[in-house]
Amino acid sequence: MENQLTIANQPQFHRLKIAKKRQLTKNAFALELEIPEELKSKYQYMAGQFVTLKYHFNEKEIQNDYSFTSAPFEDKTELAIKINGEKSSTNFLFQNYHIGNEISVSEPLGRFFIPSKPNEKRTIIAFAAGIGITPIISHIKNILFEEKSTRIFLFYGNKSYEDIILKDELELLLKDNVGRLEVYYFLSQEPVKDKLFQGRLDEKKISLIINQILHLDEDDEESTIWDSTDKVLICGPGTMIKSVANACYNHGIPKKNIHFELFETFNDDIYPTEKEFPLIENVNVKIKFNHIEKDGIVLKNNERKILQQLLDMGYKLPYSCKSGICGSCLCYLKNGEVDMTEDEYLTEKEKLQGKILPCVSIAMSKDVYLDFDLY
């Protein structure tokens, strides 16, 4: 996920040494970071979170986000990184940063986490594609460690067997957690005997998974494994997240129990808009960004989200996903009314503080004032 945050909401960075480096597949590698004693409190993280790495490549400053593959209880801080081609910044990172080198690392970020329930017996279903396994495996390890009665089903898509990232770690987790963890691999570009496991994870595939894998529950003969699902975790490309999330929702999982993390810019809404809004024409917008106020902005109407209209008009505002997932565009609504079509990211406290995500906001008043200077 390319990080397009700006001065207004930049995270705190520290120089950290690379403690270990290992190649996972031909197109992925892992970095373990050394956290000095004086910074350990700043690098305490939750399963599902990520950090931003900052370095220079081709005379440009690169900022990319990478999820923890380690779990909070483990005595290490590790990331997994996909190499996006020979001329990519990630290949430069792989070729030029080695054990003992320092790199700028942000403090932990992100909200792709779920509350721990160590006293409950629950079922967690996880879907991952490619490098999307990174925050998912952190969740899996943490849940297995903290919730002794919870079971997890992972459905993991890749192009081929040799592309399966962290396969050895997953197999070790399977061996150590028989009866509590099940992992199913899906391949899109390599033939497999059972056609159920051939192809990408999409809405059609989810229906087959529910009917053929999650249909019988040995713990409850009157129910199915799918019926007992407490949480769904999804990570992968935007199109995969949209397809899988909607499949889960259409098969009865409430939106509040479906959690996802996005690794790329994605311009579509995850769920279709279910509301109808009264048309408001010539919406007057005022913005404050990097301590500069700009008014006199007029949106044609409120048929599209506020952020996209401002971006189309040339205003360089912070964003990444445009889908209400990453929180990059978080701002204060100082005046006016909006309706957020998705609001999973924001806490109730933030909503009470007047914070909104303009990427998923429809203007509901003639005048709107957005303040992007959070700090």
N, C-alpha and C positions, 0 to 999 in steps of 0.2 A: 504494500500500500504506500504509494508515494505520499510523503508528508508535506502538505502545503500550508502548514501553520506559519504564522508571521509573528512579528514582534509583539502583537497584542496578546497572544496567548502561547508564547513559547515555553516549553518545559525546561527544567533545570538540567544542565549537563555536567558531567564530571569525567575526567580522564581516567580510564581503567585499563589495566593490563590484560592481555589475553593469556589465560592460564593453560588452556588446552585447545587443540584444533584437530578435528578428525573429519575425513570425508565419509559421507553417508551413502551417497549414490554418485553416479557420474555427473549429476547435476545438482547436488546438494551437499552441504557441509555443516558442521556444528562448531560453534565457538563457546568455550567456557570462560567466563570472566572472573577475574580476581577482584574481590571486593575488600578494600582495606578496612581495618577495624573501625576507623573514624567515620566511614560511610555506610556501614552495615544497616544502620537504622533507616537510612534513606533508600536502601535497596531491598527492603522487605516488600514482598509482593504477594499477590493472590493468584491462584491457578487461573489461567486464561488471560493474564495481562501481558504486556509487551514493553519493549524499550525502543527508542529511536537511536540508531547509530548515525553519527555525523562524520563525514570525511570528504576529502577533495578528490575529484576525478574529472579529467579533461578540463581543468581550470574552473570547475564549478563545485560549489558545495553541495554534497549529496546528503539528504536526510531520508532514510528509509526505516520502516518499523518492522521489528522482528519479535515474534512471540517466544516466551519461555517454554522450553521443552522439559525443563526440570520442574519439580514440585516444591512448594514452600518448605516442606519438612526435610527435603534433601540438603545435604551439605555441599551444594554447588549451585551455580547460576549459569544455565546453559541456554543457548539460542540455536535454532536451526535456520539455515538460509538457502534459498533456491538460487542457482546460478542461471541467469536469464540470457544466455548466449555469450559467445566469446568476447564481444565488444561491449558487454554490459558493465555497469558499475559493480554489480555483485561478483562478476568474474574478476574484476580488478581487486576487489576486497579479498577474494579467495587467493589470488596470486601474490598479493603484496603485504598482507597482514599475517604475521606469524606469532608463535608463542613468545611472550616477552614484550611484544609491541604494545603501544598504548593507542587507544581510540576513544573518541568522545561518545559517551553513552548517557542518554537521558535517564532520569529517575523513572520508575515504573509508571505506565499509563494504561488506560483502557478500562472498560467495564464489562468485559465478557466473563463474568463470574456468577456463580450461584451460591446461595447460603448453604453452609454445611449443616447436615441434620444427622449427627452421630447416633441418636437414639431412635431413629426411624428405619423401617425396612422399606426401601423404595427401589424403583426401576428407572435407570437412566438410559436413554437411547441417544447415540452419537453418530453423526454423519460427517465424514471428512473427504476431501478430494485433494490429492497431491500434497503440497506444502501446508495445506489446511490442517494436517494432522498435528502441527506443532502445539497450538493451545489445547487441542483435544487431548493429547497424551498427558499434558500437565494436569488437566482435569481428571483423567482416568486414574493416574497415580495418586492424586490427592484424595479422591473419593474412596478408592480402595483402602487407603491408609486411615482415613478418618471415620468412614462409615462401614463398620464391619458386617452389616446386614444388607448392604446395598449391592445390587447386581447391575452390570453394565453390558450393553450390546453395542458394538462398534461396527459400522458399515463404512468401508474405506475404499474409495475409488482411485485408480491410477491407470496410466497407459499400459504398463506391462509389469511383470514381476520385478524386474531389475530397477524399476522406478519407485518401488515401494519404500518410502522414507521411514526410517526408524523401525523397520521390520524386526530386527533382532531384539530390540527393546520390547516391542509388542509381544513377540513370542515368549520372552522371558516372563512378562507380566501374565500371560496366559498360563504358563507352567506353574507360577506361584499362586495363581488365583483360580484354580479349577472350580467350576460351579458358580463363580461370581463374575467372570468376564468371558465374553464370547466375541470373537473378531471374525468378520467376513470380508474378504477381499473381492473387489470388482475391477475387471480389466476392460478397457475400451479399445485397445489396439493389439491385443494378443488373444488368440483363441483359447477357450477353456471348455472342458467337457460339459459342465452344467451351464446351460444357456442363461440360467437365472443370474449368474455372476459375470455375464458378458455384457459390456456396455456401461454407459454413464449412470450415475445416480440422478434420476429425474422423477417426475410425478408418477409415471407408469411403473418405474422400478420400485418406488416406495409401496405402491399397492401390492405388488408381488411379494415384497419383503414382509408386509403385514400379514398377508394371507398364507404364505408358505413357511415363514420362519418364526414370526411372532404370534402365531395363532393358538398354540397350546401352552398352557401354563401349569407346570407340574406342582406349583405351590398352591394353585387355586383352580380346581377342575371346572368351576362354574364361570371362570373368566378367561381372558387371553392375556398374553404378555403385553400386547399393545394397550389393552384396556387399563392395565396397571401402571402405565408409564407416568412418571411424575414430572420429568424434565426431558426436553430434547435439546441437544447441543449440535450446532451446524457450523462448519467452517470450510470455505472453499471459494471458488470464483462466484461473482455476483449472480450469474445466470443459474448456477447450481443451487445457491442459497435460496433464490426466489422460488425455484421449482420445488425444492425439498420442503421449504417452510410452508408453502401453500398446500402441498400434499399432506403434510402433518396436520395443518389446520383443517383442511377439508375432511380429514379422517378423525376429527373430533378432539384434537389437542388444542386447548385454549392458547391464544397468542401470548399471554403472559407466561406460559410455560415453555415457549419456544425461544431459544436464545441463539444468536449467531454473531459471528465475527467475519468481517470482510477484509480481504487483502488487496483490493484494487479499487480504482475509481469506478463507481457504478451509478448510472444516472437514473435508473428506473426505481419506482417504488417497489418494495418487497411484496406488499399485499395490495390488491386493487382497492381504490378508494370506494368506501361503501356509503359515503355521505353525499348529499347534494347541497350546494352552497348558493345563496342568493348572489346574483351578479352585481358586482360593484365596479364601475368604470372610473378611469382616471384616479388611481390610488396614489396619494401623495406620500412619498417615503423620504424620511430623513435618517441618515446614518452617521454614526461616530466611529471612527476607526483610526487607531494609532494617534489618538488625541486630536484628530482633525474631523470637524463636522462638515457634512455635505447635505444640503437640503435642495429643494426644488426638483427632486427626482419624481417623475410621474410614470407609474406603470399603467399600461393600456387598460388592464382590468385584473380581476382576481381569479381568472380561470386557470392560471398556472402558479406553481410555488414561488414564493417571494425571492429566494436565493437565485434560482435559475434565471428569473427575469433580470435581476441585478447583474448577474454574470454576463448575460447576453448583451447588456448595455455597456459592458466594458469595465465594470467595477471589480477590482482585484480583491476579493474577500476570501477569508479562509474557508476551505472546504476539502473534503476528500471523497466521501461516498455519495453524497446527495440523497441518501436513503434513511437518514435518522439513526445510523448505526455507530458512526465513529465519534461524533460530538465535536468535530473540528470547527463547525460554524456556530457553536454555542454563543449566544449573546443575550443581552437584557432587552426586554420589550419595555421601553420607557413610556411609550404612549401608543394608544390604539388597541385593537383587538385582532387576534389571529386564531385560527383553528389548526392544531397540529394533527395531521392525518395519522402519524405514528409518534408515540412518545415513550417508548420503552427505555430509551437512554437516560432520560431525566429522572432524578429522584423527586420525591414529593417536596422535600426542602427546597430544591432548586426551582421547582414550579412556583412555590410560594414566594421565592425571591424575585420572581418575574423573568426567569430565564426561559428561553425558547430555542428551538432549532429551526432557523428560517428555511432550511432545505426541504422541510416537510410541512411548512406553514402556509396556509391560505389566508390572505388578508380578509378580515371581517369588518373593517371600518375604513372610512375614507382617508384617514391619516394614520401613519404608522412611523414610529421612531425606534430604530434599532441601535443599541450601543454594544459594539464588539470589544471594547476595552474592559476586559474582565479583571485585570490586575492593576 
